[in-house]
Amino acid sequence: MQNLIFISLNPLNNYLNMLKNLINILFPKTCSGCDTILLESEHTICTACIHEMPYTHHHLVSNNETFKKFYGRLPLEHASALLYFHKEGLVQQLIHNLKYKGQQDIGKLMGQWYAHELKNVGALQSVTDVIPVPLHPKKLRERGYNQVTEFGKALAEGLNVNYNQDILLRTTYNKTQTKKNRDARAAIIGSAFDVTYTDADSSKHFLLIDDVITTGATLESCGKALLKTPNSKLSIATIAYAHS
């Protein structure tokens, strides 16, 4: 009877494999960075693009560019970005596809990469929670997802800590701030976030994450909100760093 069942399933498996191959031919998977067709061994980003990635290596230098951006603004244990963001560059294409094209596998892959690097950073050994910069509920409905969710979940899994999307809230809805300077962004974003902590959140070390850091206004506002939690510590990690 077992042999009969096995034989009867073979035609179905063959059909499904043929269908899968046909779909791959008609709709081949392409690289999120350069749009070339991915090889069978490649996933999300092609090997050529991976080798062209402008890595910052911030995690190797405690007093790096990201950390310096928050001098006098936030007391941080650590701050770093995985990649440099250049206009019309590879990283801009990846972030655009992540943020507006629903390609959340990009965030997951970046989180896996960065977790591999950050797990060896001494200042991050006490991290307890990965906290994403939240979207306002209206923005979340419009976009359908938070672009840093998969990045944060992969980072939390790699660091073996909690992914916490409930403690930090966005209380005001604003249109995109990407074209505004630091002072203008800070004025708009300054009171846009709040925190809802409990006694269990006391003395935690939060790793605040975002996709791209430019002026740092959003992360500064989020960080100040998180630091209202008693005896808490704060670190920051982003996918990319853009010179403002």
N, C-alpha and C positions, 0 to 999 in steps of 0.2 A: 504494500500500500504506500509506503514512504517513497519507493522508487517511482511509482505512478504519479504521485503528487509532484515530485521533483521534475519529472519529464513534462508534466502539464504546465508547469510554470516557466519552462525554458522559452517557449514562443513569446510569452508576455515579456520576459526580460529582454529578449532579443529585440522585440518591437520598441520597448522603452529606450534601449540603447541607441537604436536607429533614429528614434525621434529626437533624442538628446543630441546626437551627432548632427542631424539636420538643422536643429535650432542653432547649434554652434556655427554652422556654415552660413546660415542666413543672417544670424545676429551674433557675430563673433564678439567676444569680450575684448575690450580695448583698454589701453593704459589710461588711467585718470590724469596723467601728466602730459602725455604727448599724443594720445589717441591712436597709437599704433596697435595692431592686433597682438594680444598677449599670447605667448607661448603656453603650452599646456602646463609647464612647470612654474609659470609666473602667476601672480595674484595681485590684482588691483593696480600695481605700479610695475612697469617693466624694469628689467635689470639695468638698462642703459640710464633710465631716469634715476634709479636708486644711486648709481655711481655719480650722478651729476648733482645730487642733493647738496645744498649749501649749509652743511652742519655748523652750528655755532661752537660746539664743545664747551658751552657755558658751565656745564655741570662739573667740569674739571677745574674751574677757577671760581673761588668763592666771591671775589670782588669783581664780577663780570658786568657787562653792560646792563643787563636786566636788573641786577641787584642795585647798581648805581642809580638807575632811574628813580628809585624810591627813597633815595637819601632824603631825610627830613620829612618824609611823607608817611612812611609806614615802618614799624620795627619788624624786620624780617629775619628769619633763621636762614633762609635760602631763597634765591630767585634765579630762574634760568628759562631759556627757550631752546627748543630742539633745532630749529632751522632759521635762517635769515629769509626775510620776505622782501623781494624786489619787485617793483612794478614791471608788468609784462613778463615776469619770470616764471619758472616752473612751480615754485611754491604758491604764487598767486593763483595759478591755474588749479592747483590742488585744493586750495582753500575755497575758491569759487565753486568748484564741483562739490565739495563737502557741504558748503553753506547754502547753496541755492539749487543744486541739482540732485540732492538726496543721496549722494554717494557716501553713505556713512561708514562704509568699509575703510575709507581713507582715515577717518578718525580712529577707528579700531587699530589699524596697522600702526599709526603714529604712536598710539598709546602703548602698544606692545614694544615698539622700538625704544621709546623713552623710558619705560619701566626697567628695561634691561640695563640702561645707563644709570638711572637714578637710584636703583636699589643699593648701589655701592657708595652713595654720597652720605658721609657721616652725619651731616646736619639734618638729614631726612629720616634717620633711623627711628626717631620718636613720632613720626607722622601717624595719626590715628584715622583721619578721614580725608578723602578727596572730595572737594567741594566745587561743583561747576558754577561758573557765572550763570545765573538763571535768566531766562527770558520772561518778559511779562506774559501773563496768560493769553492776552490778545495776540501777541506776536507768536506765541507757541501755536495757537490755533491757525494762524495765517501760514506759518512755515510747515507745521506738522511735526516738527522735532527740534530739539536743541542740538546744534551742530557739534557741541563738545561732549555730548552724552557718551558716545561710544569710546571716544578718547579717554574720558574719565573712568569709565568702567574697566577698560583694558589696563589703564594705569593702576587703578586700585587693586585689580586682580594680580598684576605683576608685583606690586609692592606688598601684597597680602594685608591690605587695610580696607576699611569701609568706604563704600561709595555713598555719599550722603547728599541728596538733592532736595532735602526738606528744610534744612536749618536756615538757608539763605533765600530771601525772597526779593523779587523785583516789584516795587510798589507803584511805580509810575511807568506809563507807556510813552516812549519817545521814538521818533523816526531815527534812521541811521545817523551816526555821529562821525562817520569816517572822514568827512571833508572839513570838519571843524578843528580848530587848533586846540591846544591843551587847555587854555583858560576857558574857552567857550564850552568845551566838552565837560570840564570840571563843574562849571556853573549849572549845567543842565543835569548832569549825572549825580551831583553831590549828595542829593537826598533821595536817590532812586531806589535804594536798597535798605532792607532791614533784616534782622535776625530773630529767629524764634527758638531760643535755646531752653533746655531744661537743666536740672541739677546734674544729670548724667553727662552733659556736654562740658562741664567744668574741667579745666586743666587739659583740654585736648590740644593737639597740634594739627591745625588744618592746612592742607595743601590745596590752595585755590588755583583753579585752572581756567584757561580761556584759549581761543583759537589763535588770535594775533594780538600782540601788545604793540601799541603805537605810542600814544601820549601817556598811557598808564592810568588815565582818569577813571575808567570803569573799574579796574582792579583795585585802585586806591579806595574808591567808594565801597566796594565789596569788602575789602580788607578791614576798613574801619568798622563796618557793621559786624563782621565776624569777631573782631577783637573786643566787642562789648561782652562776649562770653567770658565769665570770670576765669582768670589765670590761663587764658588760652595763648597759644603761640601760632605764628602764621608763616607759611612759605608759599611761593608762587611758581607755577610751571605752565608754560604755554607751548603750543605747537610752533609758533613762529614769532620772530622779533622784527618789527619794521622800524627803521629810523624815522623819527618824527621831525 
